[in-house]
Amino acid sequence: MIDLDEHNHQSAESDTTAHDRLVVRQKMTLRLVAAFVVGVVLGGFGVSQLRDSRDQRERNVVVAFVAFPQSADSGSAASEGSVRLSVPHRV
């Protein structure tokens, strides 16, 4: 006696298994793509915040300069002199 259902049953199982594997691969690929997109968005946000913070710190920098003459003149308002200042620029 030949049981034809047995052969068809195995074929159906292998098709279901192959389909399940395909679904699992698609879900895994979708999760990896989603993780990549989330990483790019968070990284972009972090870089933006870092630049804003750096710009804010540069705006808040205060430089105070006090100059005293090399030779103290005792109260004379007509003293002349020159001062040369050099401010390093950040590259």
VEXGUMAR-694512 format. One record per atom (N, C-alpha, C): residue in one letter; chain; atom name; z, y, x. Coordinates in pm, 1 decimal. Example, Ala and Ser with C-alpha at 12.3 -4.5 7.8 and 13.67 -1.06 7.14 Angstrom:
<recs>
<rec resn="a" chain="A" name="N" zz="780.0" yy="-569.0" xx="1319.0"/>
<rec resn="a" chain="A" name="CA" zz="780.0" yy="-450.0" xx="1230.0"/>
<rec resn="a" chain="A" name="C" zz="780.0" yy="-330.0" xx="1320.0"/>
<rec resn="s" chain="A" name="N" zz="708.0" yy="-225.0" xx="1285.0"/>
<rec resn="s" chain="A" name="CA" zz="714.0" yy="-106.0" xx="1367.0"/>
<rec resn="s" chain="A" name="C" zz="787.0" yy="3.0" xx="1290.0"/>
</recs>
This chain:
<recs>
<rec resn="m" chain="A" name="N" zz="0.0" yy="-116.1" xx="83.9"/>
<rec resn="m" chain="A" name="CA" zz="0.0" yy="0.0" xx="0.0"/>
<rec resn="m" chain="A" name="C" zz="0.0" yy="123.9" xx="89.5"/>
<rec resn="i" chain="A" name="N" zz="-80.5" yy="222.8" xx="52.5"/>
<rec resn="i" chain="A" name="CA" zz="-90.5" yy="347.6" xx="127.5"/>
<rec resn="i" chain="A" name="C" zz="-26.6" yy="457.6" xx="43.5"/>
<rec resn="d" chain="A" name="N" zz="66.0" yy="523.5" xx="103.4"/>
<rec resn="d" chain="A" name="CA" zz="133.9" yy="633.1" xx="33.8"/>
<rec resn="d" chain="A" name="C" zz="72.7" yy="765.5" xx="78.1"/>
<rec resn="l" chain="A" name="N" zz="-7.4" yy="823.9" xx="-5.6"/>
<rec resn="l" chain="A" name="CA" zz="-76.2" yy="947.9" xx="27.8"/>
<rec resn="l" chain="A" name="C" zz="16.7" yy="1068.6" xx="21.0"/>
<rec resn="d" chain="A" name="N" zz="121.5" yy="1058.6" xx="-58.3"/>
<rec resn="d" chain="A" name="CA" zz="215.4" yy="1170.3" xx="-68.8"/>
<rec resn="d" chain="A" name="C" zz="290.5" yy="1194.6" xx="62.9"/>
<rec resn="e" chain="A" name="N" zz="318.8" yy="1088.9" xx="135.3"/>
<rec resn="e" chain="A" name="CA" zz="393.5" yy="1102.2" xx="260.2"/>
<rec resn="e" chain="A" name="C" zz="317.1" yy="1188.9" xx="359.6"/>
<rec resn="h" chain="A" name="N" zz="189.2" yy="1168.0" xx="373.0"/>
<rec resn="h" chain="A" name="CA" zz="107.1" yy="1246.3" xx="465.8"/>
<rec resn="h" chain="A" name="C" zz="101.0" yy="1392.9" xx="421.9"/>
<rec resn="n" chain="A" name="N" zz="80.0" yy="1415.9" xx="294.8"/>
<rec resn="n" chain="A" name="CA" zz="74.4" yy="1552.6" xx="243.4"/>
<rec resn="n" chain="A" name="C" zz="210.2" yy="1622.3" xx="256.0"/>
<rec resn="h" chain="A" name="N" zz="317.0" yy="1546.8" xx="241.6"/>
<rec resn="h" chain="A" name="CA" zz="451.1" yy="1602.8" xx="252.2"/>
<rec resn="h" chain="A" name="C" zz="477.2" yy="1652.5" xx="394.2"/>
<rec resn="q" chain="A" name="N" zz="436.4" yy="1577.0" xx="494.3"/>
<rec resn="q" chain="A" name="CA" zz="454.6" yy="1618.1" xx="633.6"/>
<rec resn="q" chain="A" name="C" zz="370.8" yy="1740.4" xx="664.7"/>
<rec resn="s" chain="A" name="N" zz="252.0" yy="1745.5" xx="613.5"/>
<rec resn="s" chain="A" name="CA" zz="165.1" yy="1859.3" xx="636.8"/>
<rec resn="s" chain="A" name="C" zz="225.6" yy="1985.1" xx="575.6"/>
<rec resn="a" chain="A" name="N" zz="281.9" yy="1971.3" xx="458.5"/>
<rec resn="a" chain="A" name="CA" zz="344.0" yy="2086.1" xx="393.0"/>
<rec resn="a" chain="A" name="C" zz="464.5" yy="2133.9" xx="472.3"/>
<rec resn="e" chain="A" name="N" zz="541.2" yy="2040.9" xx="527.0"/>
<rec resn="e" chain="A" name="CA" zz="656.8" yy="2079.3" xx="608.2"/>
<rec resn="e" chain="A" name="C" zz="613.4" yy="2152.7" xx="733.5"/>
<rec resn="s" chain="A" name="N" zz="509.4" yy="2105.4" xx="799.7"/>
<rec resn="s" chain="A" name="CA" zz="464.2" yy="2171.2" xx="922.9"/>
<rec resn="s" chain="A" name="C" zz="406.5" yy="2308.7" xx="892.3"/>
<rec resn="d" chain="A" name="N" zz="339.3" yy="2324.7" xx="778.3"/>
<rec resn="d" chain="A" name="CA" zz="288.9" yy="2455.9" xx="738.8"/>
<rec resn="d" chain="A" name="C" zz="404.2" yy="2551.8" xx="711.0"/>
<rec resn="t" chain="A" name="N" zz="506.9" yy="2501.5" xx="645.0"/>
<rec resn="t" chain="A" name="CA" zz="623.8" yy="2584.6" xx="615.4"/>
<rec resn="t" chain="A" name="C" zz="693.9" yy="2624.7" xx="744.4"/>
<rec resn="t" chain="A" name="N" zz="707.3" yy="2530.6" xx="838.0"/>
<rec resn="t" chain="A" name="CA" zz="771.9" yy="2559.6" xx="965.7"/>
<rec resn="t" chain="A" name="C" zz="692.0" yy="2663.7" xx="1043.0"/>
<rec resn="a" chain="A" name="N" zz="560.1" yy="2649.6" xx="1046.4"/>
<rec resn="a" chain="A" name="CA" zz="475.9" yy="2746.4" xx="1116.8"/>
<rec resn="a" chain="A" name="C" zz="485.3" yy="2883.2" xx="1050.7"/>
<rec resn="h" chain="A" name="N" zz="488.3" yy="2885.0" xx="919.1"/>
<rec resn="h" chain="A" name="CA" zz="500.2" yy="3012.1" xx="845.9"/>
<rec resn="h" chain="A" name="C" zz="635.7" yy="3077.3" xx="874.2"/>
<rec resn="d" chain="A" name="N" zz="742.8" yy="2995.4" xx="876.2"/>
<rec resn="d" chain="A" name="CA" zz="876.0" yy="3048.1" xx="905.3"/>
<rec resn="d" chain="A" name="C" zz="882.1" yy="3107.0" xx="1046.5"/>
<rec resn="r" chain="A" name="N" zz="820.0" yy="3039.6" xx="1142.3"/>
<rec resn="r" chain="A" name="CA" zz="817.4" yy="3090.9" xx="1279.9"/>
<rec resn="r" chain="A" name="C" zz="741.5" yy="3223.5" xx="1287.0"/>
<rec resn="l" chain="A" name="N" zz="632.1" yy="3232.0" xx="1214.2"/>
<rec resn="l" chain="A" name="CA" zz="553.6" yy="3355.6" xx="1211.6"/>
<rec resn="l" chain="A" name="C" zz="635.1" yy="3469.3" xx="1152.1"/>
<rec resn="v" chain="A" name="N" zz="708.3" yy="3441.7" xx="1045.5"/>
<rec resn="v" chain="A" name="CA" zz="791.8" yy="3543.6" xx="981.9"/>
<rec resn="v" chain="A" name="C" zz="901.9" yy="3588.4" xx="1077.9"/>
<rec resn="v" chain="A" name="N" zz="962.1" yy="3493.1" xx="1147.8"/>
<rec resn="v" chain="A" name="CA" zz="1068.4" yy="3526.2" xx="1243.0"/>
<rec resn="v" chain="A" name="C" zz="1012.2" yy="3612.9" xx="1356.0"/>
<rec resn="r" chain="A" name="N" zz="894.6" yy="3580.5" xx="1406.8"/>
<rec resn="r" chain="A" name="CA" zz="832.6" yy="3660.9" xx="1513.4"/>
<rec resn="r" chain="A" name="C" zz="801.6" yy="3802.0" xx="1464.8"/>
<rec resn="q" chain="A" name="N" zz="751.5" yy="3812.7" xx="1342.6"/>
<rec resn="q" chain="A" name="CA" zz="719.5" yy="3944.6" xx="1288.0"/>
<rec resn="q" chain="A" name="C" zz="845.9" yy="4029.2" xx="1272.4"/>
<rec resn="k" chain="A" name="N" zz="952.7" yy="3966.4" xx="1225.0"/>
<rec resn="k" chain="A" name="CA" zz="1078.8" yy="4039.0" xx="1210.7"/>
<rec resn="k" chain="A" name="C" zz="1132.8" yy="4082.9" xx="1345.9"/>
<rec resn="m" chain="A" name="N" zz="1121.3" yy="3996.2" xx="1446.8"/>
<rec resn="m" chain="A" name="CA" zz="1169.3" yy="4029.2" xx="1579.9"/>
<rec resn="m" chain="A" name="C" zz="1088.0" yy="4145.4" xx="1638.1"/>
<rec resn="t" chain="A" name="N" zz="957.2" yy="4140.1" xx="1618.6"/>
<rec resn="t" chain="A" name="CA" zz="871.1" yy="4247.8" xx="1667.2"/>
<rec resn="t" chain="A" name="C" zz="905.0" yy="4378.7" xx="1597.2"/>
<rec resn="l" chain="A" name="N" zz="926.4" yy="4373.4" xx="1467.6"/>
<rec resn="l" chain="A" name="CA" zz="962.4" yy="4492.1" xx="1391.3"/>
<rec resn="l" chain="A" name="C" zz="1095.0" yy="4549.6" xx="1440.0"/>
<rec resn="r" chain="A" name="N" zz="1191.2" yy="4464.2" xx="1468.0"/>
<rec resn="r" chain="A" name="CA" zz="1321.6" yy="4510.6" xx="1518.5"/>
<rec resn="r" chain="A" name="C" zz="1307.3" yy="4575.1" xx="1655.6"/>
<rec resn="l" chain="A" name="N" zz="1226.0" yy="4516.4" xx="1743.1"/>
<rec resn="l" chain="A" name="CA" zz="1205.4" yy="4575.3" xx="1875.7"/>
<rec resn="l" chain="A" name="C" zz="1137.4" yy="4711.3" xx="1866.4"/>
<rec resn="v" chain="A" name="N" zz="1037.6" yy="4722.3" xx="1780.8"/>
<rec resn="v" chain="A" name="CA" zz="969.7" yy="4850.6" xx="1762.7"/>
<rec resn="v" chain="A" name="C" zz="1066.7" yy="4953.3" xx="1705.5"/>
<rec resn="a" chain="A" name="N" zz="1147.5" yy="4913.9" xx="1609.1"/>
<rec resn="a" chain="A" name="CA" zz="1245.6" yy="5005.4" xx="1549.8"/>
<rec resn="a" chain="A" name="C" zz="1347.4" yy="5050.0" xx="1654.7"/>
<rec resn="a" chain="A" name="N" zz="1394.4" yy="4957.7" xx="1738.4"/>
<rec resn="a" chain="A" name="CA" zz="1489.2" yy="4993.7" xx="1844.2"/>
<rec resn="a" chain="A" name="C" zz="1426.0" yy="5090.7" xx="1943.4"/>
<rec resn="f" chain="A" name="N" zz="1299.4" yy="5070.4" xx="1976.7"/>
<rec resn="f" chain="A" name="CA" zz="1229.0" yy="5160.2" xx="2067.5"/>
<rec resn="f" chain="A" name="C" zz="1217.1" yy="5300.2" xx="2006.7"/>
<rec resn="v" chain="A" name="N" zz="1181.0" yy="5307.9" xx="1879.9"/>
<rec resn="v" chain="A" name="CA" zz="1165.7" yy="5437.3" xx="1813.1"/>
<rec resn="v" chain="A" name="C" zz="1300.3" yy="5509.6" xx="1806.5"/>
<rec resn="v" chain="A" name="N" zz="1405.5" yy="5438.3" xx="1772.9"/>
<rec resn="v" chain="A" name="CA" zz="1539.0" yy="5499.0" xx="1767.7"/>
<rec resn="v" chain="A" name="C" zz="1579.1" yy="5548.3" xx="1906.8"/>
<rec resn="g" chain="A" name="N" zz="1549.2" yy="5471.4" xx="2010.5"/>
<rec resn="g" chain="A" name="CA" zz="1580.1" yy="5513.6" xx="2146.8"/>
<rec resn="g" chain="A" name="C" zz="1505.8" yy="5639.2" xx="2186.6"/>
<rec resn="v" chain="A" name="N" zz="1378.8" yy="5647.4" xx="2149.4"/>
<rec resn="v" chain="A" name="CA" zz="1299.9" yy="5767.6" xx="2181.2"/>
<rec resn="v" chain="A" name="C" zz="1356.4" yy="5889.4" xx="2108.7"/>
<rec resn="v" chain="A" name="N" zz="1390.7" yy="5872.6" xx="1982.5"/>
<rec resn="v" chain="A" name="CA" zz="1444.8" yy="5985.4" xx="1905.0"/>
<rec resn="v" chain="A" name="C" zz="1578.5" yy="6030.6" xx="1962.3"/>
<rec resn="l" chain="A" name="N" zz="1667.8" yy="5936.7" xx="1990.6"/>
<rec resn="l" chain="A" name="CA" zz="1798.4" yy="5973.0" xx="2046.6"/>
<rec resn="l" chain="A" name="C" zz="1784.1" yy="6034.5" xx="2185.8"/>
<rec resn="g" chain="A" name="N" zz="1694.0" yy="5981.3" xx="2266.6"/>
<rec resn="g" chain="A" name="CA" zz="1670.8" yy="6037.6" xx="2399.1"/>
<rec resn="g" chain="A" name="C" zz="1617.3" yy="6179.3" xx="2391.7"/>
<rec resn="g" chain="A" name="N" zz="1524.5" yy="6203.3" xx="2301.0"/>
<rec resn="g" chain="A" name="CA" zz="1471.4" yy="6338.7" xx="2283.5"/>
<rec resn="g" chain="A" name="C" zz="1578.0" yy="6435.6" xx="2237.5"/>
<rec resn="f" chain="A" name="N" zz="1663.0" yy="6392.0" xx="2145.8"/>
<rec resn="f" chain="A" name="CA" zz="1772.4" yy="6475.8" xx="2098.7"/>
<rec resn="f" chain="A" name="C" zz="1870.2" yy="6506.7" xx="2211.9"/>
<rec resn="g" chain="A" name="N" zz="1901.4" yy="6405.9" xx="2292.3"/>
<rec resn="g" chain="A" name="CA" zz="1993.0" yy="6425.7" xx="2404.6"/>
<rec resn="g" chain="A" name="C" zz="1938.1" yy="6523.5" xx="2507.2"/>
<rec resn="v" chain="A" name="N" zz="1810.3" yy="6511.7" xx="2539.2"/>
<rec resn="v" chain="A" name="CA" zz="1748.0" yy="6603.2" xx="2635.3"/>
<rec resn="v" chain="A" name="C" zz="1747.3" yy="6745.2" xx="2579.4"/>
<rec resn="s" chain="A" name="N" zz="1718.5" yy="6758.5" xx="2452.1"/>
<rec resn="s" chain="A" name="CA" zz="1719.1" yy="6890.9" xx="2388.4"/>
<rec resn="s" chain="A" name="C" zz="1857.5" yy="6954.1" xx="2396.2"/>
<rec resn="q" chain="A" name="N" zz="1960.0" yy="6876.4" xx="2366.8"/>
<rec resn="q" chain="A" name="CA" zz="2097.3" yy="6927.4" xx="2373.4"/>
<rec resn="q" chain="A" name="C" zz="2134.9" yy="6965.3" xx="2516.3"/>
<rec resn="l" chain="A" name="N" zz="2091.7" yy="6886.7" xx="2613.3"/>
<rec resn="l" chain="A" name="CA" zz="2120.7" yy="6915.8" xx="2753.3"/>
<rec resn="l" chain="A" name="C" zz="2056.7" yy="7047.6" xx="2795.1"/>
<rec resn="r" chain="A" name="N" zz="1931.5" yy="7069.5" xx="2756.6"/>
<rec resn="r" chain="A" name="CA" zz="1863.5" yy="7195.4" xx="2790.7"/>
<rec resn="r" chain="A" name="C" zz="1930.4" yy="7314.2" xx="2722.2"/>
<rec resn="d" chain="A" name="N" zz="1965.9" yy="7298.9" xx="2595.1"/>
<rec resn="d" chain="A" name="CA" zz="2033.5" yy="7407.3" xx="2524.4"/>
<rec resn="d" chain="A" name="C" zz="2166.8" yy="7441.4" xx="2590.3"/>
<rec resn="s" chain="A" name="N" zz="2240.3" yy="7339.7" xx="2630.1"/>
<rec resn="s" chain="A" name="CA" zz="2369.1" yy="7360.5" xx="2696.0"/>
<rec resn="s" chain="A" name="C" zz="2350.8" yy="7432.4" xx="2829.1"/>
<rec resn="r" chain="A" name="N" zz="2251.5" yy="7391.2" xx="2905.8"/>
<rec resn="r" chain="A" name="CA" zz="2224.5" yy="7454.7" xx="3035.0"/>
<rec resn="r" chain="A" name="C" zz="2183.9" yy="7600.8" xx="3016.0"/>
<rec resn="d" chain="A" name="N" zz="2098.3" yy="7627.4" xx="2918.1"/>
<rec resn="d" chain="A" name="CA" zz="2057.2" yy="7765.2" xx="2889.7"/>
<rec resn="d" chain="A" name="C" zz="2176.3" yy="7850.4" xx="2847.4"/>
<rec resn="q" chain="A" name="N" zz="2263.5" yy="7794.1" xx="2766.0"/>
<rec resn="q" chain="A" name="CA" zz="2382.7" yy="7867.1" xx="2720.6"/>
<rec resn="q" chain="A" name="C" zz="2473.9" yy="7898.7" xx="2838.3"/>
<rec resn="r" chain="A" name="N" zz="2493.9" yy="7803.6" xx="2928.5"/>
<rec resn="r" chain="A" name="CA" zz="2577.9" yy="7828.5" xx="3046.1"/>
<rec resn="r" chain="A" name="C" zz="2518.9" yy="7937.0" xx="3134.3"/>
<rec resn="e" chain="A" name="N" zz="2386.4" yy="7937.4" xx="3150.4"/>
<rec resn="e" chain="A" name="CA" zz="2322.9" yy="8040.0" xx="3232.9"/>
<rec resn="e" chain="A" name="C" zz="2338.3" yy="8178.3" xx="3170.0"/>
<rec resn="r" chain="A" name="N" zz="2333.6" yy="8185.9" xx="3036.9"/>
<rec resn="r" chain="A" name="CA" zz="2352.5" yy="8314.7" xx="2970.1"/>
<rec resn="r" chain="A" name="C" zz="2496.0" yy="8362.6" xx="2981.3"/>
<rec resn="n" chain="A" name="N" zz="2590.2" yy="8270.3" xx="2990.2"/>
<rec resn="n" chain="A" name="CA" zz="2731.4" yy="8307.2" xx="2994.3"/>
<rec resn="n" chain="A" name="C" zz="2782.7" yy="8336.7" xx="3135.5"/>
<rec resn="v" chain="A" name="N" zz="2700.5" yy="8317.7" xx="3235.0"/>
<rec resn="v" chain="A" name="CA" zz="2744.5" yy="8343.1" xx="3372.4"/>
<rec resn="v" chain="A" name="C" zz="2762.0" yy="8493.3" xx="3391.1"/>
<rec resn="v" chain="A" name="N" zz="2876.6" yy="8531.5" xx="3443.5"/>
<rec resn="v" chain="A" name="CA" zz="2905.3" yy="8672.1" xx="3469.7"/>
<rec resn="v" chain="A" name="C" zz="2928.8" yy="8687.9" xx="3618.6"/>
<rec resn="v" chain="A" name="N" zz="2861.1" yy="8784.1" xx="3675.6"/>
<rec resn="v" chain="A" name="CA" zz="2878.1" yy="8810.3" xx="3818.2"/>
<rec resn="v" chain="A" name="C" zz="2944.3" yy="8945.7" xx="3833.7"/>
<rec resn="a" chain="A" name="N" zz="3053.9" yy="8949.9" xx="3904.5"/>
<rec resn="a" chain="A" name="CA" zz="3123.3" yy="9075.9" xx="3931.6"/>
<rec resn="a" chain="A" name="C" zz="3104.7" yy="9108.6" xx="4079.2"/>
<rec resn="f" chain="A" name="N" zz="3075.3" yy="9233.0" xx="4104.1"/>
<rec resn="f" chain="A" name="CA" zz="3052.3" yy="9275.4" xx="4242.0"/>
<rec resn="f" chain="A" name="C" zz="3135.1" yy="9399.8" xx="4267.9"/>
<rec resn="v" chain="A" name="N" zz="3211.9" yy="9394.2" xx="4371.5"/>
<rec resn="v" chain="A" name="CA" zz="3290.6" yy="9509.7" xx="4413.8"/>
<rec resn="v" chain="A" name="C" zz="3252.7" yy="9539.0" xx="4557.7"/>
<rec resn="a" chain="A" name="N" zz="3214.5" yy="9666.0" xx="4584.8"/>
<rec resn="a" chain="A" name="CA" zz="3173.7" yy="9704.5" xx="4720.3"/>
<rec resn="a" chain="A" name="C" zz="3269.8" yy="9809.1" xx="4774.1"/>
<rec resn="f" chain="A" name="N" zz="3310.3" yy="9788.2" xx="4895.4"/>
<rec resn="f" chain="A" name="CA" zz="3394.4" yy="9884.8" xx="4965.3"/>
<rec resn="f" chain="A" name="C" zz="3316.5" yy="9935.0" xx="5086.7"/>
<rec resn="p" chain="A" name="N" zz="3322.5" yy="10062.3" xx="5114.1"/>
<rec resn="p" chain="A" name="CA" zz="3252.8" yy="10113.0" xx="5232.6"/>
<rec resn="p" chain="A" name="C" zz="3315.9" yy="10057.7" xx="5359.0"/>
<rec resn="q" chain="A" name="N" zz="3234.5" yy="10046.2" xx="5462.3"/>
<rec resn="q" chain="A" name="CA" zz="3283.6" yy="9989.6" xx="5587.1"/>
<rec resn="q" chain="A" name="C" zz="3385.3" yy="10083.1" xx="5653.0"/>
<rec resn="s" chain="A" name="N" zz="3360.0" yy="10210.6" xx="5649.4"/>
<rec resn="s" chain="A" name="CA" zz="3458.0" yy="10305.0" xx="5703.4"/>
<rec resn="s" chain="A" name="C" zz="3511.6" yy="10386.2" xx="5587.8"/>
<rec resn="a" chain="A" name="N" zz="3639.4" yy="10386.5" xx="5571.8"/>
<rec resn="a" chain="A" name="CA" zz="3701.2" yy="10458.6" xx="5460.4"/>
<rec resn="a" chain="A" name="C" zz="3701.0" yy="10606.9" xx="5490.6"/>
<rec resn="d" chain="A" name="N" zz="3641.3" yy="10682.1" xx="5403.0"/>
<rec resn="d" chain="A" name="CA" zz="3639.8" yy="10827.1" xx="5414.9"/>
<rec resn="d" chain="A" name="C" zz="3758.3" yy="10878.1" xx="5334.9"/>
<rec resn="s" chain="A" name="N" zz="3832.4" yy="10964.9" xx="5390.2"/>
<rec resn="s" chain="A" name="CA" zz="3955.5" yy="11007.2" xx="5323.6"/>
<rec resn="s" chain="A" name="C" zz="3926.2" yy="11110.2" xx="5215.6"/>
<rec resn="g" chain="A" name="N" zz="3873.5" yy="11063.9" xx="5103.9"/>
<rec resn="g" chain="A" name="CA" zz="3858.9" yy="11150.2" xx="4988.4"/>
<rec resn="g" chain="A" name="C" zz="3731.9" yy="11231.9" xx="4984.9"/>
<rec resn="s" chain="A" name="N" zz="3642.8" yy="11217.7" xx="5077.7"/>
<rec resn="s" chain="A" name="CA" zz="3520.5" yy="11296.8" xx="5077.7"/>
<rec resn="s" chain="A" name="C" zz="3423.3" yy="11239.0" xx="4975.6"/>
<rec resn="a" chain="A" name="N" zz="3375.8" yy="11323.9" xx="4885.5"/>
<rec resn="a" chain="A" name="CA" zz="3283.8" yy="11279.5" xx="4782.7"/>
<rec resn="a" chain="A" name="C" zz="3140.0" yy="11283.7" xx="4830.6"/>
<rec resn="a" chain="A" name="N" zz="3114.1" yy="11337.9" xx="4945.9"/>
<rec resn="a" chain="A" name="CA" zz="2976.8" yy="11355.3" xx="4993.7"/>
<rec resn="a" chain="A" name="C" zz="2935.6" yy="11244.8" xx="5089.7"/>
<rec resn="s" chain="A" name="N" zz="3008.8" yy="11138.1" xx="5094.1"/>
<rec resn="s" chain="A" name="CA" zz="2972.7" yy="11031.4" xx="5187.7"/>
<rec resn="s" chain="A" name="C" zz="2847.4" yy="10960.8" xx="5138.3"/>
<rec resn="e" chain="A" name="N" zz="2759.4" yy="10927.5" xx="5231.7"/>
<rec resn="e" chain="A" name="CA" zz="2635.0" yy="10859.3" xx="5198.0"/>
<rec resn="e" chain="A" name="C" zz="2632.3" yy="10723.9" xx="5266.6"/>
<rec resn="g" chain="A" name="N" zz="2560.1" yy="10632.7" xx="5209.2"/>
<rec resn="g" chain="A" name="CA" zz="2545.8" yy="10501.2" xx="5268.0"/>
<rec resn="g" chain="A" name="C" zz="2449.6" yy="10418.7" xx="5185.1"/>
<rec resn="s" chain="A" name="N" zz="2419.3" yy="10303.5" xx="5233.5"/>
<rec resn="s" chain="A" name="CA" zz="2330.0" yy="10216.1" xx="5157.8"/>
<rec resn="s" chain="A" name="C" zz="2390.3" yy="10077.1" xx="5151.5"/>
<rec resn="v" chain="A" name="N" zz="2355.8" yy="10012.1" xx="5047.1"/>
<rec resn="v" chain="A" name="CA" zz="2404.0" yy="9876.5" xx="5025.9"/>
<rec resn="v" chain="A" name="C" zz="2282.5" yy="9789.6" xx="4998.0"/>
<rec resn="r" chain="A" name="N" zz="2278.4" yy="9677.9" xx="5061.2"/>
<rec resn="r" chain="A" name="CA" zz="2168.7" yy="9583.8" xx="5036.3"/>
<rec resn="r" chain="A" name="C" zz="2227.9" yy="9457.2" xx="4974.9"/>
<rec resn="l" chain="A" name="N" zz="2178.8" yy="9424.5" xx="4859.6"/>
<rec resn="l" chain="A" name="CA" zz="2226.8" yy="9305.8" xx="4789.0"/>
<rec resn="l" chain="A" name="C" zz="2118.0" yy="9200.8" xx="4787.5"/>
<rec resn="s" chain="A" name="N" zz="2159.1" yy="9082.0" xx="4800.7"/>
<rec resn="s" chain="A" name="CA" zz="2065.4" yy="8970.0" xx="4794.0"/>
<rec resn="s" chain="A" name="C" zz="2124.2" yy="8866.0" xx="4700.8"/>
<rec resn="v" chain="A" name="N" zz="2051.4" yy="8834.8" xx="4593.3"/>
<rec resn="v" chain="A" name="CA" zz="2098.0" yy="8738.5" xx="4494.6"/>
<rec resn="v" chain="A" name="C" zz="2008.9" yy="8614.7" xx="4505.0"/>
<rec resn="p" chain="A" name="N" zz="2068.5" yy="8502.0" xx="4537.0"/>
<rec resn="p" chain="A" name="CA" zz="1986.0" yy="8381.2" xx="4545.2"/>
<rec resn="p" chain="A" name="C" zz="1938.5" yy="8338.6" xx="4407.0"/>
<rec resn="h" chain="A" name="N" zz="1815.2" yy="8298.9" xx="4398.9"/>
<rec resn="h" chain="A" name="CA" zz="1758.0" yy="8251.2" xx="4272.7"/>
<rec resn="h" chain="A" name="C" zz="1754.3" yy="8099.5" xx="4273.1"/>
<rec resn="r" chain="A" name="N" zz="1785.3" yy="8044.3" xx="4160.0"/>
<rec resn="r" chain="A" name="CA" zz="1781.3" yy="7899.4" xx="4146.3"/>
<rec resn="r" chain="A" name="C" zz="1636.1" yy="7855.6" xx="4132.0"/>
<rec resn="v" chain="A" name="N" zz="1600.4" yy="7756.1" xx="4207.5"/>
<rec resn="v" chain="A" name="CA" zz="1462.7" yy="7706.5" xx="4203.4"/>
<rec resn="v" chain="A" name="C" zz="1455.5" yy="7584.1" xx="4118.3"/>
</recs>
